[in-house]
């Protein structure tokens, strides 16, 4: 009886093409993009604001920094790991960078912070006016966290979940200690432009007034977009066109087999965690620039839900061995559209988070279904 | 007269005022969270009043995430709202959000938690330093009357110093004590970051290290239950007419503080006039919308006052928390 129930029922000849089409759709690189477009088109008649130029510009501006962070998570998940420390890295590097490059430091706010008189003074940070050096210092700090994470995972065989959870707590607490939880403002304009600056803006409509209201001018190309797209293209090439990329996929698919095949598994794991932290640092630049302040608590709360959610929805496998930058781009687009549409429906934050959680669960189930489909086809 | 007005109409007291003249508008009300009684009462006053006056209110709760709040405000702007009322996460993010709204020609009012830069937007703010000074001055004088043979040991629970309200309250505390020179020992500072759990951990440590604290000032009334949970096991949570009473003052004027003053555990609290502040924010934003003014800049100050065990009888119903208390708020 049991054997009969577990035995797969052979599909009828008529059902086979349908199943094949469904399987093809599920396994397609473009599946999430089609899903995103379908979701958008279904909601458009109900929520016309969704398609307005202002909302689309807003949607994209929310997508760029999330994409940057999710790209790093994609690499970690592709090797079968997870990086829970990305939010803490964002808090630490945004605070550190802001302290170094700030043009002024208010003593009434920062005088009790350990970094006061060390990294930041009343007339600004020690690297004030040297933006590139400040960015480099941020990247170094981020890379250091990734190096520690990667080393512990690769050389001590500790679970990535545990290592990065500890990093999340300790690095987050360290960031708060640095400024005693104060935010650091007075960032140079050149830094703020990285998060808020526009390169190309558009106005759609007739020119009836000599001065077009600012509200009707929409950003099209921003510095944040430029950074995110450049990074996405670079990481796409890294994963798809280089030996390093193939090794990342091999480690995720089967670590033991990769080792036997001569892949430097430990080095790959360390590099992937460093890459993840570097992506989080670039995300820190974009987030802190748009908020015009370094914040030790940036990246806290449900931020990690957004990053992991977008990556999983994109299709990167939770089991490792499968991951594409393009998938993450689509995942981020879907996730940002989802958040935006739920906001436009005037749902409460709690309902929005519940829906997001449900969608991520659905994406995880889809990942299981895809993995089974692939096994069945092998 | 004023107390009758408030208790009779509660949070919807000025609905009719706002309903006259102004056309129905869509207002985005973006708040950082509703953790304290003050924010809950402020939220209720604003949403109920605007809705009853025929306006549409789009609510956004950022759940204490400044980045999320910025994105929510951008969503509101994209939705084409006529105006924004915001309770920001902190003074720094408020500056950015006000700038964003004004860049998009949407009038914005900041309710109670002011931006670090007061020059932009409609800012409704309490005179925190003066209110705190009044409340602390009362307990300082009480302390000097009771303790004459040694320096008095004060303790202040400081808020998140990224919030100008917290800075003002701290300044008011020190201004009050400075007047009395060496009668007071150096105050012990306990950080709360506006978080009860953080305050609890830090206060436990401070009281363990310094058991002889004579006076406590909390920068917000919502921390009185936290103070109680630290003092009660040590036998220091006693009313003012009993031996071992620790003099206590706070700021906000919430229902819990009102009850504790009546019960004798708390001696004074600085009162922010919540209804005045809510009414001012709503009136100013609706006036700006009506006038087609997209970047109104105005600072509206709430002078506030201190409710003490001495003036409780006369001024009780001037405090919003006592009004709520009389309506059974704490029982609900």
HADDOCK unambig.tbl for C-alpha pairs under 7 A between the chains (distance, minus, plus):
assign (segid A and resid 49 and name CA) (segid B and resid 79 and name CA) 6.05 0.50 0.50
assign (segid A and resid 54 and name CA) (segid B and resid 78 and name CA) 5.17 0.50 0.50
assign (segid A and resid 55 and name CA) (segid B and resid 75 and name CA) 6.91 0.50 0.50
assign (segid A and resid 55 and name CA) (segid B and resid 78 and name CA) 4.99 0.50 0.50
assign (segid A and resid 58 and name CA) (segid B and resid 74 and name CA) 6.60 0.50 0.50
assign (segid A and resid 109 and name CA) (segid B and resid 161 and name CA) 6.24 0.50 0.50
assign (segid A and resid 109 and name CA) (segid B and resid 162 and name CA) 6.89 0.50 0.50
assign (segid A and resid 182 and name CA) (segid B and resid 161 and name CA) 6.61 0.50 0.50
assign (segid A and resid 182 and name CA) (segid B and resid 162 and name CA) 5.46 0.50 0.50
assign (segid A and resid 183 and name CA) (segid B and resid 162 and name CA) 6.32 0.50 0.50
assign (segid A and resid 185 and name CA) (segid B and resid 92 and name CA) 6.95 0.50 0.50
assign (segid A and resid 214 and name CA) (segid B and resid 103 and name CA) 6.49 0.50 0.50
assign (segid A and resid 214 and name CA) (segid B and resid 104 and name CA) 5.43 0.50 0.50
assign (segid A and resid 214 and name CA) (segid B and resid 105 and name CA) 6.70 0.50 0.50
assign (segid A and resid 215 and name CA) (segid B and resid 104 and name CA) 4.27 0.50 0.50
assign (segid A and resid 215 and name CA) (segid B and resid 105 and name CA) 6.03 0.50 0.50
assign (segid A and resid 291 and name CA) (segid B and resid 67 and name CA) 6.91 0.50 0.50
assign (segid A and resid 291 and name CA) (segid B and resid 93 and name CA) 6.27 0.50 0.50
assign (segid A and resid 291 and name CA) (segid B and resid 96 and name CA) 6.12 0.50 0.50
assign (segid A and resid 292 and name CA) (segid B and resid 96 and name CA) 6.66 0.50 0.50
assign (segid A and resid 346 and name CA) (segid B and resid 58 and name CA) 6.65 0.50 0.50
assign (segid A and resid 348 and name CA) (segid B and resid 60 and name CA) 6.95 0.50 0.50
assign (segid A and resid 348 and name CA) (segid B and resid 61 and name CA) 6.91 0.50 0.50
assign (segid A and resid 349 and name CA) (segid B and resid 61 and name CA) 5.84 0.50 0.50
